[in-house]
Amino acid sequence: MEKGLPLDSRGQPDEVACAIVYLASEQASYPAGADVIVDGGWILRAGGET
């Protein structure tokens, strides 16, 4: 699976946690209705299909 990822590695829990911390912070008070995909580029592999 890792070889199929554009970043050539699996995500680590702390990498996913960074996105969660950002979204829970005051810095994320402005974005609305956005998808934040934390998948190491996996979605690119499928041509944008999940």
PDB file of all heavy atoms in Angstrom:
ATOM      1  N   MET A   1       0.813  -1.187   0.000  1.00  0.00           N
ATOM      2  CA  MET A   1       0.000   0.000   0.000  1.00  0.00           C
ATOM      3  C   MET A   1       0.865   1.262   0.000  1.00  0.00           C
ATOM      4  O   MET A   1       0.574   2.224  -0.689  1.00  0.00           O
ATOM      5  CB  MET A   1      -0.904  -0.012   1.226  1.00  0.00           C
ATOM      6  CG  MET A   1      -1.804   1.169   1.321  1.00  0.00           C
ATOM      7  SD  MET A   1      -2.870   0.991   2.749  1.00  0.00           S
ATOM      8  CE  MET A   1      -3.387   2.649   2.928  1.00  0.00           C
ATOM      9  N   GLU A   2       1.948   1.246   0.769  1.00  0.00           N
ATOM     10  CA  GLU A   2       2.801   2.432   0.871  1.00  0.00           C
ATOM     11  C   GLU A   2       3.401   2.820  -0.470  1.00  0.00           C
ATOM     12  O   GLU A   2       3.558   3.994  -0.769  1.00  0.00           O
ATOM     13  CB  GLU A   2       3.900   2.211   1.896  1.00  0.00           C
ATOM     14  CG  GLU A   2       3.385   2.139   3.312  1.00  0.00           C
ATOM     15  CD  GLU A   2       4.460   1.833   4.326  1.00  0.00           C
ATOM     16  OE1 GLU A   2       5.654   1.891   3.974  1.00  0.00           O
ATOM     17  OE2 GLU A   2       4.106   1.535   5.464  1.00  0.00           O
ATOM     18  N   LYS A   3       3.730   1.848  -1.287  1.00  0.00           N
ATOM     19  CA  LYS A   3       4.333   2.148  -2.580  1.00  0.00           C
ATOM     20  C   LYS A   3       3.346   2.854  -3.501  1.00  0.00           C
ATOM     21  O   LYS A   3       3.738   3.522  -4.434  1.00  0.00           O
ATOM     22  CB  LYS A   3       4.859   0.874  -3.220  1.00  0.00           C
ATOM     23  CG  LYS A   3       6.034   0.289  -2.476  1.00  0.00           C
ATOM     24  CD  LYS A   3       6.596  -0.893  -3.238  1.00  0.00           C
ATOM     25  CE  LYS A   3       7.620  -1.661  -2.458  1.00  0.00           C
ATOM     26  NZ  LYS A   3       8.769  -0.994  -2.007  1.00  0.00           N
ATOM     27  N   GLY A   4       2.047   2.724  -3.252  1.00  0.00           N
ATOM     28  CA  GLY A   4       1.040   3.373  -4.073  1.00  0.00           C
ATOM     29  C   GLY A   4       0.756   4.812  -3.673  1.00  0.00           C
ATOM     30  O   GLY A   4       0.070   5.532  -4.374  1.00  0.00           O
ATOM     31  N   LEU A   5       1.293   5.233  -2.538  1.00  0.00           N
ATOM     32  CA  LEU A   5       1.066   6.593  -2.072  1.00  0.00           C
ATOM     33  C   LEU A   5       2.080   7.554  -2.682  1.00  0.00           C
ATOM     34  O   LEU A   5       3.264   7.233  -2.768  1.00  0.00           O
ATOM     35  CB  LEU A   5       1.197   6.673  -0.542  1.00  0.00           C
ATOM     36  CG  LEU A   5       0.111   5.992   0.263  1.00  0.00           C
ATOM     37  CD1 LEU A   5       0.486   5.998   1.744  1.00  0.00           C
ATOM     38  CD2 LEU A   5      -1.220   6.679   0.065  1.00  0.00           C
ATOM     39  N   PRO A   6       1.640   8.726  -3.094  1.00  0.00           N
ATOM     40  CA  PRO A   6       2.581   9.712  -3.630  1.00  0.00           C
ATOM     41  C   PRO A   6       3.681  10.078  -2.628  1.00  0.00           C
ATOM     42  O   PRO A   6       4.788  10.394  -3.027  1.00  0.00           O
ATOM     43  CB  PRO A   6       1.700  10.917  -3.937  1.00  0.00           C
ATOM     44  CG  PRO A   6       0.368  10.330  -4.243  1.00  0.00           C
ATOM     45  CD  PRO A   6       0.259   9.170  -3.286  1.00  0.00           C
ATOM     46  N   LEU A   7       3.398  10.003  -1.335  1.00  0.00           N
ATOM     47  CA  LEU A   7       4.415  10.341  -0.336  1.00  0.00           C
ATOM     48  C   LEU A   7       5.240   9.130   0.092  1.00  0.00           C
ATOM     49  O   LEU A   7       6.139   9.238   0.916  1.00  0.00           O
ATOM     50  CB  LEU A   7       3.750  10.971   0.897  1.00  0.00           C
ATOM     51  CG  LEU A   7       3.024  12.287   0.629  1.00  0.00           C
ATOM     52  CD1 LEU A   7       2.403  12.816   1.915  1.00  0.00           C
ATOM     53  CD2 LEU A   7       3.959  13.318   0.042  1.00  0.00           C
ATOM     54  N   ASP A   8       4.944   7.953  -0.449  1.00  0.00           N
ATOM     55  CA  ASP A   8       5.681   6.715  -0.183  1.00  0.00           C
ATOM     56  C   ASP A   8       5.771   6.325   1.284  1.00  0.00           C
ATOM     57  O   ASP A   8       6.739   5.700   1.707  1.00  0.00           O
ATOM     58  CB  ASP A   8       7.098   6.778  -0.776  1.00  0.00           C
ATOM     59  CG  ASP A   8       7.069   6.760  -2.290  1.00  0.00           C
ATOM     60  OD1 ASP A   8       6.174   6.113  -2.856  1.00  0.00           O
ATOM     61  OD2 ASP A   8       7.936   7.400  -2.897  1.00  0.00           O
ATOM     62  N   SER A   9       4.791   6.709   2.072  1.00  0.00           N
ATOM     63  CA  SER A   9       4.774   6.267   3.469  1.00  0.00           C
ATOM     64  C   SER A   9       3.372   6.382   4.029  1.00  0.00           C
ATOM     65  O   SER A   9       2.554   7.160   3.540  1.00  0.00           O
ATOM     66  CB  SER A   9       5.732   7.102   4.319  1.00  0.00           C
ATOM     67  OG  SER A   9       5.271   8.438   4.407  1.00  0.00           O
ATOM     68  N   ARG A  10       3.110   5.575   5.030  1.00  0.00           N
ATOM     69  CA  ARG A  10       1.835   5.667   5.729  1.00  0.00           C
ATOM     70  C   ARG A  10       1.845   6.876   6.639  1.00  0.00           C
ATOM     71  O   ARG A  10       2.870   7.257   7.173  1.00  0.00           O
ATOM     72  CB  ARG A  10       1.618   4.445   6.610  1.00  0.00           C
ATOM     73  CG  ARG A  10       1.220   3.236   5.887  1.00  0.00           C
ATOM     74  CD  ARG A  10       0.819   2.203   6.902  1.00  0.00           C
ATOM     75  NE  ARG A  10       0.658   0.927   6.261  1.00  0.00           N
ATOM     76  CZ  ARG A  10       0.145  -0.109   6.854  1.00  0.00           C
ATOM     77  NH1 ARG A  10      -0.221  -0.028   8.107  1.00  0.00           N
ATOM     78  NH2 ARG A  10       0.019  -1.239   6.211  1.00  0.00           N
ATOM     79  N   GLY A  11       0.674   7.446   6.825  1.00  0.00           N
ATOM     80  CA  GLY A  11       0.564   8.554   7.759  1.00  0.00           C
ATOM     81  C   GLY A  11       0.698   8.067   9.186  1.00  0.00           C
ATOM     82  O   GLY A  11       0.278   6.958   9.518  1.00  0.00           O
ATOM     83  N   GLN A  12       1.294   8.893   9.993  1.00  0.00           N
ATOM     84  CA  GLN A  12       1.445   8.573  11.404  1.00  0.00           C
ATOM     85  C   GLN A  12       0.348   9.293  12.189  1.00  0.00           C
ATOM     86  O   GLN A  12      -0.151  10.344  11.755  1.00  0.00           O
ATOM     87  CB  GLN A  12       2.825   9.012  11.892  1.00  0.00           C
ATOM     88  CG  GLN A  12       3.972   8.303  11.197  1.00  0.00           C
ATOM     89  CD  GLN A  12       3.897   6.803  11.377  1.00  0.00           C
ATOM     90  OE1 GLN A  12       3.773   6.300  12.481  1.00  0.00           O
ATOM     91  NE2 GLN A  12       3.960   6.076  10.255  1.00  0.00           N
ATOM     92  N   PRO A  13      -0.040   8.745  13.335  1.00  0.00           N
ATOM     93  CA  PRO A  13      -1.094   9.382  14.122  1.00  0.00           C
ATOM     94  C   PRO A  13      -0.837  10.861  14.406  1.00  0.00           C
ATOM     95  O   PRO A  13      -1.770  11.670  14.364  1.00  0.00           O
ATOM     96  CB  PRO A  13      -1.105   8.573  15.420  1.00  0.00           C
ATOM     97  CG  PRO A  13      -0.631   7.214  15.004  1.00  0.00           C
ATOM     98  CD  PRO A  13       0.414   7.491  13.939  1.00  0.00           C
ATOM     99  N   ASP A  14       0.405  11.242  14.644  1.00  0.00           N
ATOM    100  CA  ASP A  14       0.685  12.652  14.946  1.00  0.00           C
ATOM    101  C   ASP A  14       0.465  13.542  13.719  1.00  0.00           C
ATOM    102  O   ASP A  14       0.113  14.714  13.850  1.00  0.00           O
ATOM    103  CB  ASP A  14       2.081  12.844  15.515  1.00  0.00           C
ATOM    104  CG  ASP A  14       3.193  12.425  14.580  1.00  0.00           C
ATOM    105  OD1 ASP A  14       3.019  11.438  13.847  1.00  0.00           O
ATOM    106  OD2 ASP A  14       4.241  13.094  14.581  1.00  0.00           O
ATOM    107  N   GLU A  15       0.632  12.989  12.520  1.00  0.00           N
ATOM    108  CA  GLU A  15       0.390  13.767  11.308  1.00  0.00           C
ATOM    109  C   GLU A  15      -1.107  14.039  11.125  1.00  0.00           C
ATOM    110  O   GLU A  15      -1.509  15.137  10.731  1.00  0.00           O
ATOM    111  CB  GLU A  15       0.949  13.039  10.084  1.00  0.00           C
ATOM    112  CG  GLU A  15       2.456  12.942  10.117  1.00  0.00           C
ATOM    113  CD  GLU A  15       3.006  12.055   9.033  1.00  0.00           C
ATOM    114  OE1 GLU A  15       2.530  10.918   8.868  1.00  0.00           O
ATOM    115  OE2 GLU A  15       3.928  12.521   8.343  1.00  0.00           O
ATOM    116  N   VAL A  16      -1.914  13.054  11.423  1.00  0.00           N
ATOM    117  CA  VAL A  16      -3.364  13.228  11.361  1.00  0.00           C
ATOM    118  C   VAL A  16      -3.809  14.164  12.483  1.00  0.00           C
ATOM    119  O   VAL A  16      -4.660  15.025  12.289  1.00  0.00           O
ATOM    120  CB  VAL A  16      -4.084  11.871  11.439  1.00  0.00           C
ATOM    121  CG1 VAL A  16      -5.592  12.048  11.491  1.00  0.00           C
ATOM    122  CG2 VAL A  16      -3.684  10.986  10.267  1.00  0.00           C
ATOM    123  N   ALA A  17      -3.208  14.013  13.650  1.00  0.00           N
ATOM    124  CA  ALA A  17      -3.553  14.851  14.796  1.00  0.00           C
ATOM    125  C   ALA A  17      -3.295  16.327  14.504  1.00  0.00           C
ATOM    126  O   ALA A  17      -4.046  17.194  14.969  1.00  0.00           O
ATOM    127  CB  ALA A  17      -2.772  14.414  16.029  1.00  0.00           C
ATOM    128  N   CYS A  18      -2.274  16.628  13.728  1.00  0.00           N
ATOM    129  CA  CYS A  18      -1.986  18.030  13.384  1.00  0.00           C
ATOM    130  C   CYS A  18      -3.164  18.658  12.642  1.00  0.00           C
ATOM    131  O   CYS A  18      -3.509  19.815  12.893  1.00  0.00           O
ATOM    132  CB  CYS A  18      -0.722  18.122  12.536  1.00  0.00           C
ATOM    133  SG  CYS A  18       0.785  17.825  13.453  1.00  0.00           S
ATOM    134  N   ALA A  19      -3.776  17.921  11.746  1.00  0.00           N
ATOM    135  CA  ALA A  19      -4.936  18.442  11.020  1.00  0.00           C
ATOM    136  C   ALA A  19      -6.106  18.647  11.971  1.00  0.00           C
ATOM    137  O   ALA A  19      -6.825  19.653  11.887  1.00  0.00           O
ATOM    138  CB  ALA A  19      -5.333  17.491   9.899  1.00  0.00           C
ATOM    139  N   ILE A  20      -6.301  17.737  12.893  1.00  0.00           N
ATOM    140  CA  ILE A  20      -7.383  17.852  13.870  1.00  0.00           C
ATOM    141  C   ILE A  20      -7.163  19.044  14.782  1.00  0.00           C
ATOM    142  O   ILE A  20      -8.093  19.818  15.040  1.00  0.00           O
ATOM    143  CB  ILE A  20      -7.513  16.546  14.682  1.00  0.00           C
ATOM    144  CG1 ILE A  20      -7.952  15.412  13.751  1.00  0.00           C
ATOM    145  CG2 ILE A  20      -8.482  16.715  15.843  1.00  0.00           C
ATOM    146  CD1 ILE A  20      -7.821  14.036  14.340  1.00  0.00           C
ATOM    147  N   VAL A  21      -5.935  19.215  15.252  1.00  0.00           N
ATOM    148  CA  VAL A  21      -5.621  20.350  16.125  1.00  0.00           C
ATOM    149  C   VAL A  21      -5.861  21.662  15.392  1.00  0.00           C
ATOM    150  O   VAL A  21      -6.436  22.602  15.947  1.00  0.00           O
ATOM    151  CB  VAL A  21      -4.171  20.257  16.658  1.00  0.00           C
ATOM    152  CG1 VAL A  21      -3.738  21.542  17.329  1.00  0.00           C
ATOM    153  CG2 VAL A  21      -4.037  19.076  17.608  1.00  0.00           C
ATOM    154  N   TYR A  22      -5.448  21.726  14.140  1.00  0.00           N
ATOM    155  CA  TYR A  22      -5.686  22.940  13.355  1.00  0.00           C
ATOM    156  C   TYR A  22      -7.183  23.239  13.256  1.00  0.00           C
ATOM    157  O   TYR A  22      -7.624  24.363  13.502  1.00  0.00           O
ATOM    158  CB  TYR A  22      -5.097  22.825  11.953  1.00  0.00           C
ATOM    159  CG  TYR A  22      -5.613  23.887  11.022  1.00  0.00           C
ATOM    160  CD1 TYR A  22      -5.237  25.222  11.180  1.00  0.00           C
ATOM    161  CD2 TYR A  22      -6.520  23.578  10.021  1.00  0.00           C
ATOM    162  CE1 TYR A  22      -5.746  26.212  10.348  1.00  0.00           C
ATOM    163  CE2 TYR A  22      -7.027  24.556   9.189  1.00  0.00           C
ATOM    164  CZ  TYR A  22      -6.638  25.872   9.352  1.00  0.00           C
ATOM    165  OH  TYR A  22      -7.150  26.844   8.533  1.00  0.00           O
ATOM    166  N   LEU A  23      -7.974  22.235  12.892  1.00  0.00           N
ATOM    167  CA  LEU A  23      -9.402  22.450  12.706  1.00  0.00           C
ATOM    168  C   LEU A  23     -10.109  22.833  14.003  1.00  0.00           C
ATOM    169  O   LEU A  23     -11.132  23.526  13.980  1.00  0.00           O
ATOM    170  CB  LEU A  23     -10.047  21.201  12.106  1.00  0.00           C
ATOM    171  CG  LEU A  23      -9.644  20.922  10.662  1.00  0.00           C
ATOM    172  CD1 LEU A  23     -10.145  19.555  10.228  1.00  0.00           C
ATOM    173  CD2 LEU A  23     -10.163  22.008   9.736  1.00  0.00           C
ATOM    174  N   ALA A  24      -9.563  22.407  15.123  1.00  0.00           N
ATOM    175  CA  ALA A  24     -10.154  22.736  16.422  1.00  0.00           C
ATOM    176  C   ALA A  24      -9.645  24.067  16.969  1.00  0.00           C
ATOM    177  O   ALA A  24     -10.131  24.538  17.994  1.00  0.00           O
ATOM    178  CB  ALA A  24      -9.854  21.620  17.416  1.00  0.00           C
ATOM    179  N   SER A  25      -8.695  24.683  16.275  1.00  0.00           N
ATOM    180  CA  SER A  25      -8.078  25.900  16.785  1.00  0.00           C
ATOM    181  C   SER A  25      -8.782  27.158  16.277  1.00  0.00           C
ATOM    182  O   SER A  25      -9.593  27.113  15.358  1.00  0.00           O
ATOM    183  CB  SER A  25      -6.606  25.959  16.369  1.00  0.00           C
ATOM    184  OG  SER A  25      -6.501  26.284  14.995  1.00  0.00           O
ATOM    185  N   GLU A  26      -8.425  28.270  16.877  1.00  0.00           N
ATOM    186  CA  GLU A  26      -8.931  29.570  16.432  1.00  0.00           C
ATOM    187  C   GLU A  26      -8.436  29.914  15.031  1.00  0.00           C
ATOM    188  O   GLU A  26      -9.076  30.687  14.321  1.00  0.00           O
ATOM    189  CB  GLU A  26      -8.499  30.664  17.415  1.00  0.00           C
ATOM    190  CG  GLU A  26      -9.220  30.600  18.744  1.00  0.00           C
ATOM    191  CD  GLU A  26     -10.715  30.889  18.608  1.00  0.00           C
ATOM    192  OE1 GLU A  26     -11.080  31.794  17.824  1.00  0.00           O
ATOM    193  OE2 GLU A  26     -11.506  30.200  19.261  1.00  0.00           O
ATOM    194  N   GLN A  27      -7.322  29.357  14.615  1.00  0.00           N
ATOM    195  CA  GLN A  27      -6.790  29.626  13.273  1.00  0.00           C
ATOM    196  C   GLN A  27      -7.726  29.114  12.180  1.00  0.00           C
ATOM    197  O   GLN A  27      -7.668  29.568  11.052  1.00  0.00           O
ATOM    198  CB  GLN A  27      -5.410  28.996  13.107  1.00  0.00           C
ATOM    199  CG  GLN A  27      -4.375  29.639  13.991  1.00  0.00           C
ATOM    200  CD  GLN A  27      -3.035  28.941  13.865  1.00  0.00           C
ATOM    201  OE1 GLN A  27      -2.951  27.789  13.465  1.00  0.00           O
ATOM    202  NE2 GLN A  27      -1.978  29.652  14.220  1.00  0.00           N
ATOM    203  N   ALA A  28      -8.574  28.169  12.514  1.00  0.00           N
ATOM    204  CA  ALA A  28      -9.502  27.608  11.538  1.00  0.00           C
ATOM    205  C   ALA A  28     -10.899  28.208  11.692  1.00  0.00           C
ATOM    206  O   ALA A  28     -11.885  27.582  11.340  1.00  0.00           O
ATOM    207  CB  ALA A  28      -9.556  26.099  11.702  1.00  0.00           C
ATOM    208  N   SER A  29     -10.970  29.420  12.193  1.00  0.00           N
ATOM    209  CA  SER A  29     -12.282  30.033  12.406  1.00  0.00           C
ATOM    210  C   SER A  29     -12.913  30.543  11.106  1.00  0.00           C
ATOM    211  O   SER A  29     -14.120  30.741  11.042  1.00  0.00           O
ATOM    212  CB  SER A  29     -12.167  31.185  13.403  1.00  0.00           C
ATOM    213  OG  SER A  29     -11.348  32.210  12.876  1.00  0.00           O
ATOM    214  N   TYR A  30     -12.135  30.738  10.064  1.00  0.00           N
ATOM    215  CA  TYR A  30     -12.670  31.306   8.825  1.00  0.00           C
ATOM    216  C   TYR A  30     -13.099  30.259   7.790  1.00  0.00           C
ATOM    217  O   TYR A  30     -14.116  30.452   7.123  1.00  0.00           O
ATOM    218  CB  TYR A  30     -11.664  32.283   8.221  1.00  0.00           C
ATOM    219  CG  TYR A  30     -12.267  33.122   7.127  1.00  0.00           C
ATOM    220  CD1 TYR A  30     -13.180  34.120   7.420  1.00  0.00           C
ATOM    221  CD2 TYR A  30     -11.931  32.914   5.804  1.00  0.00           C
ATOM    222  CE1 TYR A  30     -13.756  34.889   6.423  1.00  0.00           C
ATOM    223  CE2 TYR A  30     -12.495  33.673   4.797  1.00  0.00           C
ATOM    224  CZ  TYR A  30     -13.401  34.669   5.112  1.00  0.00           C
ATOM    225  OH  TYR A  30     -13.967  35.417   4.127  1.00  0.00           O
ATOM    226  N   PRO A  31     -12.359  29.178   7.585  1.00  0.00           N
ATOM    227  CA  PRO A  31     -12.782  28.202   6.572  1.00  0.00           C
ATOM    228  C   PRO A  31     -14.176  27.652   6.872  1.00  0.00           C
ATOM    229  O   PRO A  31     -14.492  27.332   8.014  1.00  0.00           O
ATOM    230  CB  PRO A  31     -11.740  27.087   6.670  1.00  0.00           C
ATOM    231  CG  PRO A  31     -10.564  27.717   7.308  1.00  0.00           C
ATOM    232  CD  PRO A  31     -11.103  28.783   8.207  1.00  0.00           C
ATOM    233  N   ALA A  32     -14.990  27.558   5.846  1.00  0.00           N
ATOM    234  CA  ALA A  32     -16.341  27.024   6.008  1.00  0.00           C
ATOM    235  C   ALA A  32     -16.678  26.113   4.835  1.00  0.00           C
ATOM    236  O   ALA A  32     -16.470  26.475   3.681  1.00  0.00           O
ATOM    237  CB  ALA A  32     -17.348  28.166   6.091  1.00  0.00           C
ATOM    238  N   GLY A  33     -17.189  24.959   5.126  1.00  0.00           N
ATOM    239  CA  GLY A  33     -17.628  24.045   4.078  1.00  0.00           C
ATOM    240  C   GLY A  33     -16.511  23.438   3.262  1.00  0.00           C
ATOM    241  O   GLY A  33     -16.714  23.075   2.111  1.00  0.00           O
ATOM    242  N   ALA A  34     -15.327  23.324   3.840  1.00  0.00           N
ATOM    243  CA  ALA A  34     -14.189  22.765   3.110  1.00  0.00           C
ATOM    244  C   ALA A  34     -13.915  21.334   3.570  1.00  0.00           C
ATOM    245  O   ALA A  34     -14.094  21.005   4.731  1.00  0.00           O
ATOM    246  CB  ALA A  34     -12.948  23.613   3.339  1.00  0.00           C
ATOM    247  N   ASP A  35     -13.503  20.503   2.644  1.00  0.00           N
ATOM    248  CA  ASP A  35     -13.062  19.159   2.992  1.00  0.00           C
ATOM    249  C   ASP A  35     -11.564  19.200   3.208  1.00  0.00           C
ATOM    250  O   ASP A  35     -10.827  19.731   2.374  1.00  0.00           O
ATOM    251  CB  ASP A  35     -13.350  18.166   1.859  1.00  0.00           C
ATOM    252  CG  ASP A  35     -14.838  17.931   1.649  1.00  0.00           C
ATOM    253  OD1 ASP A  35     -15.599  18.065   2.620  1.00  0.00           O
ATOM    254  OD2 ASP A  35     -15.219  17.612   0.516  1.00  0.00           O
ATOM    255  N   VAL A  36     -11.115  18.651   4.301  1.00  0.00           N
ATOM    256  CA  VAL A  36      -9.686  18.535   4.573  1.00  0.00           C
ATOM    257  C   VAL A  36      -9.369  17.048   4.501  1.00  0.00           C
ATOM    258  O   VAL A  36      -9.743  16.283   5.384  1.00  0.00           O
ATOM    259  CB  VAL A  36      -9.313  19.123   5.953  1.00  0.00           C
ATOM    260  CG1 VAL A  36      -7.831  18.946   6.220  1.00  0.00           C
ATOM    261  CG2 VAL A  36      -9.711  20.583   6.032  1.00  0.00           C
ATOM    262  N   ILE A  37      -8.702  16.665   3.440  1.00  0.00           N
ATOM    263  CA  ILE A  37      -8.398  15.257   3.221  1.00  0.00           C
ATOM    264  C   ILE A  37      -6.966  15.001   3.658  1.00  0.00           C
ATOM    265  O   ILE A  37      -6.028  15.579   3.118  1.00  0.00           O
ATOM    266  CB  ILE A  37      -8.604  14.890   1.739  1.00  0.00           C
ATOM    267  CG1 ILE A  37     -10.051  15.179   1.349  1.00  0.00           C
ATOM    268  CG2 ILE A  37      -8.237  13.440   1.493  1.00  0.00           C
ATOM    269  CD1 ILE A  37     -10.318  15.099  -0.132  1.00  0.00           C
ATOM    270  N   VAL A  38      -6.820  14.142   4.644  1.00  0.00           N
ATOM    271  CA  VAL A  38      -5.496  13.813   5.191  1.00  0.00           C
ATOM    272  C   VAL A  38      -5.251  12.344   4.861  1.00  0.00           C
ATOM    273  O   VAL A  38      -5.524  11.459   5.655  1.00  0.00           O
ATOM    274  CB  VAL A  38      -5.453  14.060   6.720  1.00  0.00           C
ATOM    275  CG1 VAL A  38      -4.062  13.799   7.265  1.00  0.00           C
ATOM    276  CG2 VAL A  38      -5.907  15.473   7.051  1.00  0.00           C
ATOM    277  N   ASP A  39      -4.766  12.110   3.643  1.00  0.00           N
ATOM    278  CA  ASP A  39      -4.612  10.730   3.189  1.00  0.00           C
ATOM    279  C   ASP A  39      -3.276  10.450   2.506  1.00  0.00           C
ATOM    280  O   ASP A  39      -3.122   9.440   1.830  1.00  0.00           O
ATOM    281  CB  ASP A  39      -5.765  10.355   2.268  1.00  0.00           C
ATOM    282  CG  ASP A  39      -5.732  11.075   0.926  1.00  0.00           C
ATOM    283  OD1 ASP A  39      -4.875  11.953   0.742  1.00  0.00           O
ATOM    284  OD2 ASP A  39      -6.566  10.760   0.067  1.00  0.00           O
ATOM    285  N   GLY A  40      -2.331  11.351   2.639  1.00  0.00           N
ATOM    286  CA  GLY A  40      -1.020  11.129   2.045  1.00  0.00           C
ATOM    287  C   GLY A  40      -1.029  11.104   0.524  1.00  0.00           C
ATOM    288  O   GLY A  40      -0.117  10.588  -0.102  1.00  0.00           O
ATOM    289  N   GLY A  41      -2.068  11.638  -0.078  1.00  0.00           N
ATOM    290  CA  GLY A  41      -2.157  11.659  -1.531  1.00  0.00           C
ATOM    291  C   GLY A  41      -2.897  10.463  -2.113  1.00  0.00           C
ATOM    292  O   GLY A  41      -2.953  10.295  -3.319  1.00  0.00           O
ATOM    293  N   TRP A  42      -3.477   9.624  -1.263  1.00  0.00           N
ATOM    294  CA  TRP A  42      -4.174   8.420  -1.731  1.00  0.00           C
ATOM    295  C   TRP A  42      -5.249   8.760  -2.753  1.00  0.00           C
ATOM    296  O   TRP A  42      -5.425   8.069  -3.739  1.00  0.00           O
ATOM    297  CB  TRP A  42      -4.774   7.682  -0.550  1.00  0.00           C
ATOM    298  CG  TRP A  42      -5.449   6.415  -0.926  1.00  0.00           C
ATOM    299  CD1 TRP A  42      -6.779   6.205  -1.062  1.00  0.00           C
ATOM    300  CD2 TRP A  42      -4.820   5.162  -1.228  1.00  0.00           C
ATOM    301  NE1 TRP A  42      -7.031   4.900  -1.437  1.00  0.00           N
ATOM    302  CE2 TRP A  42      -5.836   4.240  -1.537  1.00  0.00           C
ATOM    303  CE3 TRP A  42      -3.501   4.735  -1.275  1.00  0.00           C
ATOM    304  CZ2 TRP A  42      -5.574   2.919  -1.890  1.00  0.00           C
ATOM    305  CZ3 TRP A  42      -3.242   3.414  -1.607  1.00  0.00           C
ATOM    306  CH2 TRP A  42      -4.261   2.541  -1.918  1.00  0.00           C
ATOM    307  N   ILE A  43      -5.976   9.852  -2.548  1.00  0.00           N
ATOM    308  CA  ILE A  43      -7.048  10.238  -3.461  1.00  0.00           C
ATOM    309  C   ILE A  43      -6.497  10.532  -4.867  1.00  0.00           C
ATOM    310  O   ILE A  43      -7.185  10.316  -5.861  1.00  0.00           O
ATOM    311  CB  ILE A  43      -7.854  11.429  -2.905  1.00  0.00           C
ATOM    312  CG1 ILE A  43      -9.199  11.541  -3.619  1.00  0.00           C
ATOM    313  CG2 ILE A  43      -7.076  12.714  -3.015  1.00  0.00           C
ATOM    314  CD1 ILE A  43     -10.171  12.485  -2.953  1.00  0.00           C
ATOM    315  N   LEU A  44      -5.269  10.978  -4.961  1.00  0.00           N
ATOM    316  CA  LEU A  44      -4.654  11.250  -6.270  1.00  0.00           C
ATOM    317  C   LEU A  44      -4.434   9.952  -7.045  1.00  0.00           C
ATOM    318  O   LEU A  44      -4.501   9.926  -8.268  1.00  0.00           O
ATOM    319  CB  LEU A  44      -3.322  11.965  -6.095  1.00  0.00           C
ATOM    320  CG  LEU A  44      -3.387  13.348  -5.440  1.00  0.00           C
ATOM    321  CD1 LEU A  44      -1.988  13.872  -5.194  1.00  0.00           C
ATOM    322  CD2 LEU A  44      -4.181  14.296  -6.293  1.00  0.00           C
ATOM    323  N   ARG A  45      -4.149   8.891  -6.328  1.00  0.00           N
ATOM    324  CA  ARG A  45      -3.885   7.594  -6.935  1.00  0.00           C
ATOM    325  C   ARG A  45      -5.113   7.099  -7.702  1.00  0.00           C
ATOM    326  O   ARG A  45      -5.003   6.489  -8.742  1.00  0.00           O
ATOM    327  CB  ARG A  45      -3.509   6.588  -5.850  1.00  0.00           C
ATOM    328  CG  ARG A  45      -3.191   5.227  -6.347  1.00  0.00           C
ATOM    329  CD  ARG A  45      -2.767   4.357  -5.153  1.00  0.00           C
ATOM    330  NE  ARG A  45      -2.582   3.020  -5.592  1.00  0.00           N
ATOM    331  CZ  ARG A  45      -3.516   2.083  -5.565  1.00  0.00           C
ATOM    332  NH1 ARG A  45      -4.713   2.355  -5.109  1.00  0.00           N
ATOM    333  NH2 ARG A  45      -3.264   0.870  -5.994  1.00  0.00           N
ATOM    334  N   ALA A  46      -6.283   7.366  -7.174  1.00  0.00           N
ATOM    335  CA  ALA A  46      -7.515   6.889  -7.783  1.00  0.00           C
ATOM    336  C   ALA A  46      -8.090   7.922  -8.756  1.00  0.00           C
ATOM    337  O   ALA A  46      -9.229   7.798  -9.164  1.00  0.00           O
ATOM    338  CB  ALA A  46      -8.534   6.577  -6.693  1.00  0.00           C
ATOM    339  N   GLY A  47      -7.338   8.948  -9.081  1.00  0.00           N
ATOM    340  CA  GLY A  47      -7.835   9.960  -9.985  1.00  0.00           C
ATOM    341  C   GLY A  47      -8.916  10.819  -9.387  1.00  0.00           C
ATOM    342  O   GLY A  47      -9.777  11.318 -10.080  1.00  0.00           O
ATOM    343  N   GLY A  48      -8.891  10.957  -8.065  1.00  0.00           N
ATOM    344  CA  GLY A  48      -9.870  11.799  -7.384  1.00  0.00           C
ATOM    345  C   GLY A  48     -11.092  11.037  -6.891  1.00  0.00           C
ATOM    346  O   GLY A  48     -11.955  11.597  -6.257  1.00  0.00           O
ATOM    347  N   GLU A  49     -11.156   9.740  -7.160  1.00  0.00           N
ATOM    348  CA  GLU A  49     -12.283   8.939  -6.687  1.00  0.00           C
ATOM    349  C   GLU A  49     -11.924   8.318  -5.354  1.00  0.00           C
ATOM    350  O   GLU A  49     -10.826   7.849  -5.155  1.00  0.00           O
ATOM    351  CB  GLU A  49     -12.596   7.826  -7.690  1.00  0.00           C
ATOM    352  CG  GLU A  49     -12.979   8.352  -9.058  1.00  0.00           C
ATOM    353  CD  GLU A  49     -13.155   7.240 -10.064  1.00  0.00           C
ATOM    354  OE1 GLU A  49     -13.265   6.068  -9.659  1.00  0.00           O
ATOM    355  OE2 GLU A  49     -13.173   7.522 -11.260  1.00  0.00           O
ATOM    356  N   THR A  50     -12.879   8.317  -4.434  1.00  0.00           N
ATOM    357  CA  THR A  50     -12.639   7.704  -3.123  1.00  0.00           C
ATOM    358  C   THR A  50     -13.154   6.303  -3.081  1.00  0.00           C
ATOM    359  O   THR A  50     -13.922   5.875  -3.877  1.00  0.00           O
ATOM    360  CB  THR A  50     -13.290   8.530  -2.010  1.00  0.00           C
ATOM    361  OG1 THR A  50     -14.674   8.678  -2.286  1.00  0.00           O
ATOM    362  CG2 THR A  50     -12.627   9.879  -1.881  1.00  0.00           C
TER     363      THR A  50
END
